[in-house]
Amino acid sequence: FVYYVQGLRLEDDGSSGHHSPCTGRSRWRVASGACPSDTALGQATRAALATALSMSSDANPYVRDVAAPGVGCNTYEDGVSSIGASITIGDSCYQQVHPDLYGVFDFSDWAWRHPGNPNGADSRLSGNVFGSTVRNPITAFAELGETALTFPSHHPMARWPQTFIGAAIGRLGDVIDFVELPPGLQTHGTASAVGAVAMQGDATLACGSVGEVANEAAFGHRYNLWMTYNENGNREQIYPPSSEDGKETVWVNVALTSADQLRQRMAWALIQVFVVGPDVPKIEMTELWLTYYDILVRHAFGSFFAVLKEVSFSPLMARYLTFLSSQSYAKSGSFPDENYAREIMQLFSVGLWRLNMDGTLQLDEAGAAVASYDNTDIIDFSRVWTGFTGQAARGNLEMRGDYYFR
């Protein structure tokens, strides 16, 4: 459910700089002809804003996004606010609007999270402007053939950033390439709607997982797979398990029946080392956990480097050992997260103590065990594990909620 948004109100709460076109990036709606009434701005403020708007290279036909003009522009002057100002420039009227007005967003996830969705109480939907036959306030616009979502006038604007969940696509009137869409929107349906389907073959290419194969419908629906926030297909399964048992069900089936038993046993041994605990969010998801386990199956007879490389790029591991979004001291002003740097040495490789070839502890002259590393090594190594950020979802992948687990 992708819409452009209208009905967002630009509200001046009286605080200095709030939505001010003088202190931050601002959005202006463009209309032909002079404004019905120009805002009585100070001369310097008007000149600064007019210059910024006139020099803008933004070619969007509906809105202009401009940077703050800086010197000469005042948010408040002689009791007049520049927030929401209207200015006539040449034969066009420019009016500052909410910074997300006419923005295009993916509301698919919010359609399921919204309290007025089909799982909500009927009493909550009484008096809905769409009538009693349309129950979901987010999907209702599409069901009525609309491409715009109107933010309700009775909602305070504070609810917009607090409740909205979705990927920003662009603005109404922008032209973007299909490959620049968030991966979660690069589906066959979207490609068909915008004419981006390849001429050869009957499939739409999405960046897949290693070894991924197409579903075989003849096998039936046997495993949980969350394709929306509320639906995992459990009701249609041949033998419906608990919503959190999907990964165990697949693992037992593969581990006990596969012909490559040595590989399966090696993978089981590796998962005891490269552990990801069940306290990570998304315990109920299936594909996420199986993708991680497949790393160990794939590299069961490979090198330690290959295993560690793929494990380190897994969003599951990044959350479990907390290096996701870790930043350098130069960037954040605080030291990087040390968890993964420590665990790689302590659990995944050299261990706490140096060993002799026969496995016994190496001892120093005082007879104490010799440590494999110290805190200086951990601090130094932690710098490697900075800059890892979650990536947007691709299409045809299990998803549920707003985590970077897609």
N, C-alpha and C positions, 0 to 999 in steps of 0.2 A: 504494500500500500504506500505509494509514493505520491505526495501532494506538494503543491506550493501553498504557502500559508498566507492568509489574509486575516484581518481583524485584530492584529497585534497593535496595541496602543503605546505610543511614546509618552510616558508619564514623567513629569518633573517632580521629584520628591523634595526639592529644595536643597539637596546636598550639593556641595560644590563639585562640579565635574560629572555628575550623574547623567550619562547619555549626552554630554555636552559635545557639540561639533567642534569646540575650540580645544578640547583636551584629548580627544581620541578619534578613532576612525568612525565616520558617520555615514548613514545611508539617506539618500534623498530621492523622493519620487519626482519624476519628470512629467510635465503635462504641457501641451501646446497652449500658447497664449499667455497673457499676463495673469499674475495671481489676482484673485478677487480683492485681496488686501495684503500688502507686504507688511511684514513685522517691522515695527519701528526700532530697528537696531541702531546702535551708535555707528557713526560714519566709519571708523576704523574697523569695527567688527564686520560690518556689511561688506566693506571692500575686501577684507581678508577672505571671507567666505565666498564672495563672488569670484575672486581670483582662483581659489582652489577648485571651484566647480567648473569654471570656464577652461581651466588648464587640464582637467581630468581627461585621461585617455580611455576611461571606461566607456565601452560601446554598447552596454546593455540598453535596450529600448525602453525599459520601465523605470529603472533606478540607477543612481550613480553612487558608488562607494568612494569616498574621498578621505584622505588623511587629514589630520588636524592641521590647520594653516599655521598655527604657532603664534608668532609675534603679531600683536595688534588685535587679536580676537579675544573677546571677553564673554564668559558665560552669562554674567549678569552685569548690566550697565544701566544706571538711572532707572532702576526698578523694572527693566525689561529683560526677559530671559531669551537667550538665543536657542534654547532647546525647543525643537519643533518649529523653528522659524520658517517663514515663507519668503522667498526672494524671487523677484522677476529679473531675469537676465536675458537680454535680447527679446526673442519672441517665445520664451519658454518660462514656465513657472517651476521653481524648485521648492519642495517642502521636505524638511527633515522628517523621517519616519523611523519606526522601530528598526533596529539593526538586523532583525530577522524577517521583516516584512517581505513577502514575495520570495523568501528563501524556499528551496526545494529540499525536502527531507524524506527519509525512509521511515515511515511510521509503522512498519510491519510488526515490530516487537511491541510497541506501545499499544497496538490494536488488541493484543492479548492481555497486556497488563492493565489497561484502563479499567477503572472500577465499574464502568457501565457496560462492560463487555457481556457476551451471552451467559457467562457464569455468574453475573451479578444478580442481585435480588430484583424482581420485577418492580417492586415499589420504588426502587431507585430510578427507574426509567419512566415513571409516569410523567406525562406532560412533555415527553421528549419531542423536540421540534420536528423530528422526522416521522412521528406517528408510532403507533404501537407495533406495527409490523416490522420496523427496523430497530433492532435492539442494541447494536453496537455503535456508539457515537463516532468511532474512528472509521470503521469500514463503511458506515452509512453513506459517506460522501461518494465513495466509489460505486456503491450499489445504486446510487441515484444518477450515475454517469458523470459525476463531477470530478474535476482534477484539482480543485482548490479545497483546502481544509480551513474552515473559518473558526478562529479562536473565539469561544463564547464571550459575549459582552458582559455576562454576569460573573465571569471568573476574574479575580484580581490578577494583574499582570505578574505578580510574584509567583503564580503557579506555573508560568511558562518555563523558566529554567529549572524549577524544582521537579516538575512532573514529566517534562518532555524527554523521551528517550528515542534516539534515532541518529542515523548517519546523515550529515549534511552533504547534499549532492551538488548544489550550486544555487542559481537564482533563476526565476522565471525569465526566459528570454536568452539565457546563456546557451552557447553551443559547446558541447563537450564530446569527446570521443568515447565510444562504448567501452574501450579498454580502460578509461579513466574512471569509470563507475566503481563504487566500492565492490569488492569481489562478491559480496553476498547478493548483489543485484545483477550480476552477470549470469543470468539464468536464460534458459531457452525461451521462456515466456517473454522476458524483457527484450531479448534479441529479436524475437518475432515482431514485437510491437513497434520497434524502432528500425526494422529492416536491417539488422546486423547479423543475420544468419548466413553462414558460409554457403556457397553455391554447391560445394561437393559434400556428399554425405548427408546424414540426417541428424547429426549431433552438434551440440554447441560446446566448444572447447572451454574447459575451466582448468585452472592449475590444480592438478590432483595430488593425492598422496602417493608415495612410492608403493608400487605393486597393487594399486587400486584397480578393481575390476567392476564391471557393471553388475547390477542386480539381476538375478535370474528368477523371474516371476514364477516359474514352474515349481520352485522349491517352497513356495508359500512364505508367509510372513511369520518368522519365528523369534525375532529378537527386538528388544526395545530400541527405538531410535527417535529422539526428540527432533521433530521438524517444525514445530511451533512451540510457543511458551507453554501451552496446555496439553498438547497432544503428543504421545509417544507411540501410538499405534497399539497399545497394550490390549485394547478390547478386541482387535482383529487378529490377534496372534493365535496360533494353533494351541500352544500351551502357555498361557500368560503367566510370566513370573512376576515377582515383585519388581517395582520400578527401579530398584537399586541393584538388581541381580543380573542385568543384561550382560555385563562384561564377564561375570563368572560363568554364565551359561555358555557364552561363546568359547571361553577359554577351556572349559571342561570338554566341550565337544571336540575342539581342535586337538588339545593335548592328549586326549585318550584315544583318538581315532586316526591321527595323522600317521602317514608311513614314515616320516622323518623323525623318529622318536629320539635320536641322539640330539638333533637340533633343538627339539622341544625341551629336552632335559637341560641342555646348555642354557637356553633362554631362561628357564626356571631358576637355574643357579645364578645367572646374572641379575635377575630381578631381586635377589636377596642382597646384592651389593648396591645396585643403582636403585635404591628404594624411593618410592613416592608414596607418601602416607595417605590414608583415606580421609584425613581431616582437610584435604584440599577441597575447595568448593567444586561443585559439579559432580559429586559422588554418584548421582543418578544417571549420568551420561554414559553411553556405551562406546561410541566411536572414538572419543577423546582418549580413553584409557587403552583401548585396543591399539590405537595408533602408536602410543608410547611403547606398549609391550612388543609390537612388531619391530621396533628398533632392535631389541635384544634378539629376537628370532632371526632377523636379517643378518646381524653381525655375530651370530653365535660362534662362527668359526673364523671371524675376522680379527682385526687388530683392536687393541685398547683405544688407540687414537680415534678410530672410526666410531666406536661405541660412544666415547666421551663427547665427540663432536656433535653427534645427533642428539644425544641426551641433553646436552647443554642448550641446544636450540629448541627444545621442547617447551611449550608454554606451561605444561604441567610441572616440569621440574623447576622452571623459573619462578612459579608461584610457591611451590613447596619449599624450596630453599631460598626464597625471598630476594633473588637478585633481579627480578623483573623491575624495570624502570630505575635501577640503581644508577646514581650519577656520580661523577667525579667531584673531588673537593673544589676544583676550580669552577665547576658549574653550579653546584648546590650550596657550597659553603660548609658542608659536613662531609665526613669521611664516607666512602662507599660501603655498601652492605658487605660484611665479611663472611656471611654464612656459607655461601657456596665455596668460596676460596678455602675455608677451613675444612669443609666436609669432603672436598675432592682429595685433600691430603690425608685426612684422618680416616675416612671410610672407603674411598674409592681407589686409593693407591698406596702410598708409602706407610700409612699408619702412624701411630704416635711415636713409636720407638724404632731406632735402627736395629736391624737384625743381622746376625751372622748367616753364612750360607746354610747352616744346619737349622736355622729358625730360632736359635737362642738370642737373647738380648745382647747387644753390644754394651759394654760397660766402660766408664771412664776410669781414671786413675784412682778415684775415691770409691769405686765399686758401684756407682749409680748408673742407671740406665741412661743411654744417650738419646736425647730427643731428635726426632726426624726433622723438625722445623720449630720455629719460635714465632712469637707474635709479630715480629718484624716481617717475616715471610708472609704471614697472613695478610697484613696491611698492604704489602707490596703486590701480592697476587690478586687482591680484591679489586685492584684498578683494572685488571683485565675484564672483569665481569660487570662493566658499566656500559650503558648505551643500548641495552636489550629492552625493546619495547614491544607491546602487543600489536599484532597486525590485524587488519580488518578481516572480516569473515569472507570466505569465498562462497560461491554458489554450491548447491547440492551437497552440503556438509551439515551434519547434525549440529543444531544450535538451540540454545535455550538461555534467554536472559542477555545480559550486557557484558559478560566477561570476555576476555580475549582467549577464548577456548574453542575457536571455531576452525 
